[in-house]
């Protein structure tokens, strides 16, 4: 007499697929919401942390399901494969961001003028951070080493022409102007604040 044991389906494989799919949908939703200014940045960052945690759980479920499949012949190979692939897809941008964070210098600001940096007005953000302090000599050295092409530019053009060119660049890149364009009549210096997301 031969007894054939019926293979059972691994519940971990199903959980891996469902968790990974949910993390992908959540990631896409929060990215679109943040891009359309429906989700503020602090909430966006918290949701990204939840997305990464869900994708990590999906990989954990896939690993457990693979162990059950290998050792006991459980079913669910397709679910665990889909779950693992979706989780890796979701975690890929986090890996790229971690790489950039470890290879980029720890700077809080980049300036085209290190001796007399332009004042960054953050008064609409928090009361504590209205003006950034000037860069330290160490930060100046780090910026010079990491970004040698970030320097001030001089143009042999009329002042109004340069300001018009800046306005054109702002419009083309869809940067949000943080105030009205300054008057250039009789002036030799203006400050234009814009927000680039």
C-alpha positions in Angstrom: 0.0 0.0 0.0 1.4 3.4 -1.0 0.3 6.5 0.9 0.5 9.8 -1.0 0.4 12.9 1.1 -1.5 15.8 -0.4 0.6 18.9 -0.7 -0.8 21.9 1.1 -0.6 25.5 -0.2 1.6 27.8 1.8 -0.3 30.6 3.3 3.0 32.6 3.6 3.3 32.6 -0.2 -0.2 34.2 -0.5 0.7 36.8 2.2 3.9 37.6 0.4 2.0 38.4 -2.9 -0.8 40.3 -1.2 1.6 42.4 1.0 3.9 43.2 -1.8 1.0 44.2 -4.1 -0.4 46.4 -1.4 3.0 48.1 -0.8 3.3 48.8 -4.5 -0.2 50.3 -4.8 0.5 52.4 -1.7 3.8 53.6 -3.1 2.3 54.6 -6.4 -0.6 56.3 -4.6 1.6 58.3 -2.3 4.0 59.3 -5.1 1.1 60.7 -7.2 -0.4 62.3 -4.2 2.8 64.1 -3.2 3.5 65.1 -6.8 0.0 66.7 -7.0 0.5 68.4 -3.6 -2.3 66.3 -2.0 0.1 64.8 0.5 2.5 66.9 2.5 6.1 66.0 2.8 6.1 64.8 6.5 3.2 62.5 5.8 4.8 61.4 2.5 7.9 60.3 4.4 6.0 58.4 7.0 4.1 56.5 4.3 7.3 55.7 2.5 8.6 54.2 5.7 5.4 52.1 6.0 5.8 51.0 2.3 9.4 49.9 2.9 8.3 48.0 6.0 5.5 46.2 4.1 7.9 45.3 1.2 10.4 43.9 3.8 7.6 41.8 5.3 6.6 40.6 1.8 10.2 39.4 1.3 10.2 37.7 4.7 6.9 35.9 3.9 8.4 34.9 0.5 11.5 33.5 2.3 9.4 31.5 4.7 7.2 30.2 1.9 10.3 29.2 -0.1 11.6 27.3 2.9 8.2 25.4 3.2 8.2 24.7 -0.5 11.8 23.4 -0.5 11.5 21.3 2.7 7.9 20.1 2.6 6.9 20.5 -1.0 4.2 23.0 -0.2 2.4 24.8 -3.1 2.6 28.5 -3.7 5.7 29.0 -5.9 4.0 31.4 -8.2 2.7 33.5 -5.3 6.0 33.7 -3.6 7.8 34.5 -6.8 5.4 37.4 -7.6 5.6 38.6 -4.0 9.4 38.6 -4.0 9.6 40.3 -7.4 7.1 43.0 -6.4 8.8 43.6 -3.0 12.2 44.0 -4.7 10.6 46.4 -7.2 9.2 48.5 -4.4 12.5 48.4 -2.4 14.7 49.3 -5.4 14.2 53.1 -5.1 15.0 52.8 -1.4 18.3 51.1 -2.3 19.1 53.8 -4.8 18.4 56.5 -2.2 20.6 54.7 0.3 23.4 54.5 -2.2 23.1 58.3 -2.9 23.0 59.0 0.8 26.2 57.1 1.5 28.1 58.4 -1.5 27.0 62.1 -1.4 28.7 64.5 1.0 26.7 65.4 4.2 25.8 68.9 3.1 22.7 70.9 4.2 22.9 73.5 1.4 24.6 74.0 -1.9 25.5 77.6 -2.9 27.1 79.3 -5.9 28.7 81.8 -3.6 30.5 80.2 -0.6 32.0 83.5 0.6 28.7 85.4 0.8 25.9 82.9 0.2 22.5 84.2 -0.7 20.0 84.1 2.1 17.5 81.2 1.9 14.2 82.5 3.2 12.3 79.7 4.9 9.9 81.9 6.8 6.9 80.0 5.4 8.2 76.8 6.8 9.1 76.9 10.5 9.9 79.9 12.8 13.1 78.3 14.0 14.7 78.1 10.5 14.2 81.5 9.0 17.8 81.8 7.7 20.4 79.1 7.3 23.8 79.9 8.8 26.7 80.3 6.4 28.6 77.1 5.4 31.5 76.1 7.6 35.0 75.8 6.0 34.6 72.0 6.1 31.3 72.3 4.2 32.8 74.6 1.7 35.6 72.1 1.0 33.2 69.2 0.7 31.0 71.2 -1.8 34.1 72.2 -3.8 35.2 68.6 -4.0 31.8 67.1 -4.7 30.3 69.8 -7.0 33.2 71.6 -8.7 30.9 73.0 -11.5 28.5 74.7 -9.1 29.7 78.3 -9.3 28.4 81.7 -9.9 28.0 82.9 -13.5 28.7 86.2 -15.1 27.0 87.3 -18.4 28.0 90.2 -20.7 24.4 91.1 -21.3 22.1 93.9 -20.2 20.7 93.3 -16.7 17.1 93.2 -17.9 18.0 90.5 -20.5 19.5 88.3 -17.8 16.4 88.7 -15.5 14.1 87.8 -18.5 16.2 84.7 -19.1 15.8 83.7 -15.5 12.1 84.1 -15.8 12.0 81.9 -18.9 14.0 79.2 -17.1 11.6 79.3 -14.1 8.6 79.0 -16.4 10.1 76.1 -18.5 11.0 74.1 -15.4 7.7 74.9 -13.7 9.3 76.2 -10.6 6.9 78.0 -8.3 7.8 81.7 -7.9 7.6 82.7 -4.2 6.7 86.3 -4.9 6.3 88.7 -7.7 9.0 89.3 -10.2 11.2 92.1 -9.0 11.3 95.5 -10.8 14.5 95.9 -12.7 14.3 99.6 -13.6 17.5 101.2 -12.6 18.6 98.3 -10.4 21.8 96.3 -10.6 20.8 93.4 -8.3 17.6 91.5 -7.6 16.7 88.4 -5.6 14.2 85.9 -7.1 13.0 83.1 -4.8 11.5 80.0 -6.4 10.5 76.6 -5.2 11.7 73.6 -7.2 10.2 70.2 -6.1 
